[in-house]
Amino acid sequence: MNKAFVISLIVLSIFSHTTTYGQDCIDDQDCLGFFFTDVQGSVGDTVCTDQYVCNFTNILSFQFAIQYDKQVLNFVECRSGELATYTCDGVIKPEEGILNTLWFEQNAKIVTLDAGTILSTLCFEIIGIPEDETAPLLQMSSNLEAEVTVGDPDDPTSAISSTNICSGGGPAMTSSCANSDSLTLVNLYNDTDGPRWLIQWTLTNPIESWYGVKSNERGEVTELDLQNNNLKGELPASLSGLCQLKKLNLSKNRLSGAYPAEFETFCNIEEVDFTDNELGSFETFCGDLTSATVDIAQSNILMYPNPVGNVLNIVFEDNTLISSLKMYDLSGRMVLYQNKLTQSNVIDLSEIQAGIYMINLATTNGDFYFSKIVKHQS
């Protein structure tokens, strides 16, 4: 019986009482169960899930592997639980996205634990949004064959090994950009003279109550309609960080300046309207961007990994050379500049904080490329 390890978007009200966890154990289940408590989180958060046991009776040893979605989660740490002889020294990370765990009781002593006993706590940084929101972010892996050895309290020489391990926890977690979205809207309010808007926001209230803002069930902004609301000033580049935005209407205001390069993300959303401002044509902006700048994902450039830790690799498949690389945060601030790069480039990002960034490349052939990357904390 193999169910998937999972984390779900549910807030636990109790984190310390193992008897509460034990209620989730199914009485007629005859397999050794390793389950994970539900947690919630947004991109940039570090979340921790307690691993607890079910049917842990007369156990001599166990081993299994956990696979986590490395595009969404970055493993941070393991904390030992309530079984004194099981420590996080037994959790091994052979490669990114895999956690092997093994344990055996010294002197062949059998161990029985109450249902719900916490074996360990695993912590992850959320670095991305899952492509399939229904898929588990943690699941059993074939990297290490699952195996449990059960002893006989009446016969110390008897032991039976099997693969009778089950696991689970709940629906798959859906991480979100809700936290960063709220900060982005605060930036917009401050940068466009919010106190003089016709209809103002009360920033201490939930963003769902703010005028012109619509969000999804995860709290991410999907629509922003502030037309004819006396917005004044230049648009912050951070506005492009609204990860699930589908409709944007900032028409009939007093916005001025140039469109930030990061606004290329708005060229492909369902609806966008910047008319009746002092910004120029957004259609022209998108047309110029499309004709002059190419998405790295659609080019002959390999840029990996993304999400990235301390090292970003950029490789051209032909003899093209990069004349400059610029990296911007969502506020539009340049955080990295390099020139005179080679055909194969290793970019050191160890001094760059975790977050979402825009990469702009210029080549010696006069071509321009862009890409958005996620930097996680290493």
C-alpha positions as CSV (number, residue, x, y, z in Angstrom):
1,M,0.0,0.0,0.0
2,N,2.0,3.0,-1.2
3,K,0.4,6.4,-0.8
4,A,2.3,9.6,-1.5
5,F,4.0,11.7,1.2
6,V,2.4,15.1,1.0
7,I,2.0,18.6,2.5
8,S,-1.3,20.4,2.2
9,L,-2.5,24.0,2.4
10,I,-4.1,23.5,5.8
11,V,-3.1,25.2,9.1
12,L,-2.6,22.8,12.0
13,S,-4.0,24.2,15.2
14,I,-2.0,21.8,17.3
15,F,1.7,21.0,16.7
16,S,2.9,19.3,19.9
17,H,0.3,16.8,21.0
18,T,1.2,13.4,19.5
19,T,-2.1,11.9,20.5
20,T,-3.8,14.3,18.0
21,Y,-1.5,13.0,15.3
22,G,-2.3,9.4,16.4
23,Q,-6.0,9.9,15.6
24,D,-5.0,10.0,11.9
25,C,-3.7,6.5,12.1
26,I,-6.1,3.9,10.6
27,D,-6.7,1.1,13.1
28,D,-7.1,-1.7,10.6
29,Q,-4.0,-0.7,8.6
30,D,-1.3,-3.4,9.1
31,C,1.5,-1.5,7.5
32,L,4.2,0.6,9.2
33,G,3.1,4.2,8.5
34,F,5.2,7.3,8.2
35,F,3.0,10.4,7.9
36,F,3.5,14.1,7.6
37,T,1.6,16.9,9.3
38,D,-0.1,19.5,7.1
39,V,1.4,23.0,6.7
40,Q,0.8,26.1,4.7
41,G,3.2,28.6,3.1
42,S,4.0,31.1,0.4
43,V,7.0,31.5,-1.8
44,G,9.9,32.7,0.3
45,D,8.6,31.0,3.5
46,T,10.3,28.2,5.3
47,V,7.8,25.6,6.4
48,C,8.4,22.6,8.7
49,T,6.4,19.3,8.7
50,D,6.4,16.8,11.5
51,Q,7.0,13.2,10.5
52,Y,5.0,10.9,12.8
53,V,4.5,7.1,12.9
54,C,1.6,4.7,12.9
55,N,1.7,0.9,13.7
56,F,5.3,1.2,15.0
57,T,5.2,-2.1,16.8
58,N,8.2,-4.4,17.6
59,I,10.3,-2.6,15.0
60,L,14.0,-3.5,14.6
61,S,14.9,-1.3,11.6
62,F,13.6,0.6,8.6
63,Q,14.8,2.4,5.5
64,F,13.1,4.4,2.7
65,A,13.7,7.4,0.5
66,I,11.6,10.6,0.1
67,Q,11.6,12.5,-3.1
68,Y,10.6,16.2,-3.0
69,D,9.8,18.6,-5.8
70,K,13.0,20.5,-6.1
71,Q,11.4,23.1,-8.4
72,V,9.1,24.1,-5.5
73,L,11.0,23.1,-2.3
74,N,14.6,23.6,-1.1
75,F,15.6,21.4,1.7
76,V,16.7,23.4,4.8
77,E,17.1,21.1,7.7
78,C,16.1,18.0,9.7
79,R,15.3,18.0,13.4
80,S,15.4,14.9,15.5
81,G,12.2,13.8,17.2
82,E,11.1,11.6,20.1
83,L,12.9,8.4,19.3
84,A,16.2,8.8,21.1
85,T,18.2,6.4,18.8
86,Y,16.9,8.0,15.6
87,T,18.7,11.3,14.8
88,C,19.0,13.4,11.7
89,D,22.4,11.8,11.1
90,G,20.3,9.0,9.6
91,V,18.8,11.4,7.0
92,I,21.1,11.5,4.0
93,K,20.8,13.8,1.0
94,P,22.5,11.9,-1.8
95,E,21.3,14.3,-4.5
96,E,19.1,17.4,-4.9
97,G,15.4,16.3,-4.5
98,I,16.1,13.1,-2.6
99,L,16.3,12.3,1.1
100,N,17.3,8.8,2.2
101,T,16.5,7.8,5.8
102,L,17.5,4.6,7.7
103,W,17.5,3.4,11.3
104,F,18.2,0.3,13.3
105,E,18.0,-0.2,17.0
106,Q,21.4,-1.2,18.6
107,N,21.7,-4.5,20.3
108,A,18.8,-5.8,18.2
109,K,16.3,-4.3,20.7
110,I,12.8,-4.1,19.4
111,V,11.0,-0.7,19.7
112,T,7.3,0.1,20.0
113,L,6.0,3.7,19.7
114,D,2.6,5.2,20.4
115,A,0.6,6.2,17.3
116,G,1.5,9.8,16.5
117,T,5.0,9.8,17.9
118,I,7.1,12.4,16.1
119,L,10.1,10.8,14.4
120,S,11.6,13.9,12.9
121,T,10.8,17.4,11.6
122,L,11.7,18.3,8.0
123,C,12.0,22.0,7.0
124,F,11.8,23.3,3.4
125,E,12.1,26.8,1.8
126,I,9.3,27.3,-0.7
127,I,11.0,28.6,-3.9
128,G,8.4,28.1,-6.6
129,I,4.8,27.3,-7.6
130,P,4.0,23.7,-8.5
131,E,3.0,23.2,-12.1
132,D,0.4,20.6,-11.1
133,E,-1.4,21.8,-7.9
134,T,-2.8,18.3,-7.3
135,A,0.5,16.5,-7.4
136,P,2.3,15.6,-4.1
137,L,5.4,17.6,-3.3
138,L,6.8,14.8,-1.1
139,Q,6.5,11.2,-2.1
140,M,8.2,7.8,-1.8
141,S,11.2,7.3,-4.1
142,S,12.7,4.2,-5.6
143,N,16.2,5.7,-4.8
144,L,16.3,3.4,-1.8
145,E,14.1,0.3,-1.5
146,A,11.6,0.7,1.3
147,E,12.1,-2.0,3.9
148,V,11.1,-2.7,7.5
149,T,12.3,-5.4,9.9
150,V,9.8,-6.6,12.6
151,G,11.0,-8.6,15.6
152,D,9.2,-11.0,17.9
153,P,9.1,-10.0,21.6
154,D,8.8,-13.7,22.6
155,D,11.7,-14.9,20.4
156,P,14.8,-12.6,20.2
157,T,16.2,-14.7,17.3
158,S,13.2,-14.1,15.1
159,A,12.9,-11.2,12.7
160,I,10.9,-10.7,9.5
161,S,11.8,-8.2,6.8
162,S,9.2,-6.8,4.4
163,T,8.3,-3.8,2.3
164,N,5.1,-3.2,4.1
165,I,5.5,0.5,4.6
166,C,2.7,3.0,3.9
167,S,2.8,6.8,3.9
168,G,0.6,9.8,3.4
169,G,-0.8,13.0,4.9
170,G,-3.4,14.8,2.8
171,P,-3.9,16.8,-0.4
172,A,-0.8,18.3,-2.1
173,M,0.3,21.7,-0.8
174,T,-0.2,24.7,-3.1
175,S,2.4,27.3,-2.4
176,S,1.6,30.9,-3.3
177,C,2.9,34.4,-4.0
178,A,0.4,35.9,-1.6
179,N,2.9,37.4,0.8
180,S,5.0,39.0,-2.0
181,D,1.9,40.2,-3.8
182,S,0.8,42.2,-0.7
183,L,4.2,43.9,-0.5
184,T,4.1,44.6,-4.3
185,L,0.7,46.4,-3.9
186,V,2.1,48.4,-0.9
187,N,5.0,49.6,-3.2
188,L,2.5,50.6,-5.9
189,Y,0.4,52.6,-3.3
190,N,3.5,54.4,-1.9
191,D,5.1,55.1,-5.4
192,T,1.9,56.5,-6.9
193,D,0.9,58.9,-4.1
194,G,-1.7,56.5,-2.5
195,P,-2.9,59.0,0.1
196,R,-4.2,61.2,-2.7
197,W,-6.0,58.4,-4.6
198,L,-9.7,59.0,-5.1
199,I,-10.4,55.7,-3.4
200,Q,-7.6,54.8,-1.0
201,W,-6.5,51.5,0.5
202,T,-6.4,50.8,4.2
203,L,-3.1,49.0,4.2
204,T,-3.8,47.3,7.6
205,N,-6.8,45.5,6.1
206,P,-6.5,42.3,4.1
207,I,-5.8,42.9,0.4
208,E,-9.0,41.2,-0.5
209,S,-10.8,44.3,0.8
210,W,-8.7,46.8,-1.1
211,Y,-10.5,48.7,-3.9
212,G,-9.9,47.3,-7.4
213,V,-8.1,44.1,-6.2
214,K,-9.3,40.6,-6.9
215,S,-7.5,37.5,-5.7
216,N,-7.8,33.7,-5.9
217,E,-8.3,31.2,-3.1
218,R,-4.6,31.3,-2.2
219,G,-4.6,35.1,-1.8
220,E,-2.7,35.8,-5.0
221,V,-3.7,38.9,-7.0
222,T,-5.5,38.0,-10.2
223,E,-7.0,41.3,-11.2
224,L,-6.1,44.9,-10.5
225,D,-8.4,47.7,-11.7
226,L,-7.5,51.2,-10.6
227,Q,-8.6,53.2,-13.6
228,N,-9.5,56.8,-13.0
229,N,-8.2,56.8,-9.4
230,N,-5.7,59.6,-9.5
231,L,-2.5,57.4,-9.5
232,K,0.4,59.8,-10.0
233,G,4.1,59.1,-10.6
234,E,6.2,56.4,-12.2
235,L,5.3,52.7,-12.2
236,P,7.4,50.5,-9.9
237,A,9.1,47.6,-11.6
238,S,8.0,45.4,-8.7
239,L,4.5,45.4,-10.1
240,S,5.6,42.7,-12.6
241,G,6.1,40.3,-9.6
242,L,2.3,39.7,-9.3
243,C,2.7,36.1,-10.3
244,Q,-0.9,35.2,-11.1
245,L,-2.1,38.5,-12.5
246,K,-4.6,38.1,-15.5
247,K,-6.1,41.5,-15.8
248,L,-4.6,45.0,-15.2
249,N,-6.3,48.3,-15.8
250,L,-4.4,51.5,-14.7
251,S,-6.0,53.7,-17.4
252,K,-7.1,57.4,-16.9
253,N,-4.6,58.2,-14.3
254,R,-1.5,60.5,-14.1
255,L,1.2,57.9,-14.5
256,S,4.4,59.0,-16.3
257,G,7.8,57.9,-17.3
258,A,8.8,54.8,-19.2
259,Y,7.6,51.2,-18.9
260,P,10.1,49.2,-16.8
261,A,11.7,46.4,-18.8
262,E,10.2,43.9,-16.3
263,F,6.7,44.8,-17.7
264,E,7.4,42.4,-20.5
265,T,5.5,39.9,-18.3
266,F,2.3,41.9,-18.9
267,C,2.5,41.6,-22.7
268,N,0.9,38.1,-22.5
269,I,-1.8,38.5,-19.9
270,E,-5.5,38.4,-20.8
271,E,-6.2,42.2,-20.4
272,V,-4.0,45.2,-19.9
273,D,-4.8,48.9,-20.2
274,F,-2.5,51.9,-19.6
275,T,-4.3,54.3,-21.9
276,D,-4.9,58.0,-20.9
277,N,-1.6,58.4,-19.0
278,E,1.7,59.9,-19.9
279,L,3.3,56.5,-20.6
280,G,3.1,56.1,-24.3
281,S,1.7,53.1,-26.1
282,F,2.0,49.8,-24.2
283,E,1.4,47.9,-27.5
284,T,4.4,49.7,-29.0
285,F,6.4,48.8,-25.8
286,C,5.5,45.1,-26.3
287,G,6.1,45.2,-30.0
288,D,9.6,46.7,-29.6
289,L,10.4,44.2,-26.8
290,T,9.3,41.3,-29.0
291,S,11.3,42.4,-32.0
292,A,14.4,43.3,-30.1
293,T,14.5,40.9,-27.1
294,V,14.1,37.1,-27.0
295,D,13.1,35.0,-24.2
296,I,16.1,32.8,-23.2
297,A,13.7,29.8,-23.0
298,Q,13.0,30.2,-26.8
299,S,16.7,30.7,-27.8
300,N,19.8,28.6,-28.3
301,I,21.0,29.6,-24.8
302,L,21.1,27.1,-22.0
303,M,20.6,28.8,-18.6
304,Y,20.4,26.5,-15.6
305,P,19.4,25.6,-12.9
306,N,16.2,27.7,-12.3
307,P,15.4,28.0,-9.4
308,V,19.1,28.6,-8.8
309,G,21.3,28.5,-5.7
310,N,24.8,30.0,-5.7
311,V,25.8,29.2,-9.3
312,L,24.0,30.0,-12.5
313,N,25.3,28.4,-15.7
314,I,24.8,30.1,-19.1
315,V,26.0,28.3,-22.2
316,F,25.6,29.3,-25.9
317,E,25.3,26.5,-28.4
318,D,27.1,28.5,-31.1
319,N,30.1,30.9,-31.0
320,T,28.0,33.9,-29.7
321,L,29.6,35.8,-26.8
322,I,27.9,37.8,-24.1
323,S,28.9,41.5,-24.0
324,S,27.0,42.2,-20.8
325,L,24.8,40.6,-18.2
326,K,22.5,42.6,-15.9
327,M,20.4,41.3,-13.1
328,Y,17.5,43.3,-11.6
329,D,15.3,42.7,-8.5
330,L,11.6,43.4,-8.7
331,S,12.0,46.9,-7.5
332,G,14.1,47.6,-10.7
333,R,17.4,47.9,-8.8
334,M,20.4,46.3,-10.6
335,V,22.0,43.8,-8.2
336,L,24.6,42.3,-10.6
337,Y,26.5,43.5,-13.7
338,Q,29.1,41.5,-15.6
339,N,30.7,42.0,-19.0
340,K,33.3,40.3,-21.2
341,L,31.8,36.9,-20.6
342,T,32.7,33.8,-22.6
343,Q,30.9,31.0,-24.4
344,S,30.4,29.0,-21.2
345,N,29.7,31.2,-18.2
346,V,29.5,30.4,-14.5
347,I,27.8,33.2,-12.7
348,D,28.4,33.5,-8.9
349,L,25.2,34.4,-7.1
350,S,26.3,33.6,-3.6
351,E,26.0,37.2,-2.5
352,I,22.5,37.6,-4.0
353,Q,19.6,37.3,-1.6
354,A,16.8,34.8,-2.2
355,G,14.0,36.2,-4.4
356,I,12.7,36.7,-8.0
357,Y,15.0,38.5,-10.5
358,M,15.1,39.5,-14.1
359,I,18.2,38.6,-16.2
360,N,19.0,40.7,-19.3
361,L,21.8,39.6,-21.7
362,A,23.3,41.5,-24.5
363,T,25.5,39.7,-27.1
364,T,28.4,40.8,-29.2
365,N,26.1,40.3,-32.2
366,G,23.8,43.0,-30.9
367,D,21.0,40.7,-29.8
368,F,19.2,40.9,-26.5
369,Y,17.7,38.2,-24.3
370,F,15.8,38.1,-21.0
371,S,14.6,35.6,-18.5
372,K,13.1,35.5,-15.0
373,I,14.8,33.4,-12.4
374,V,14.2,32.4,-8.8
375,K,17.1,32.5,-6.4
376,H,16.7,30.4,-3.3
377,Q,18.8,30.6,-0.2
378,S,21.7,28.1,-0.2
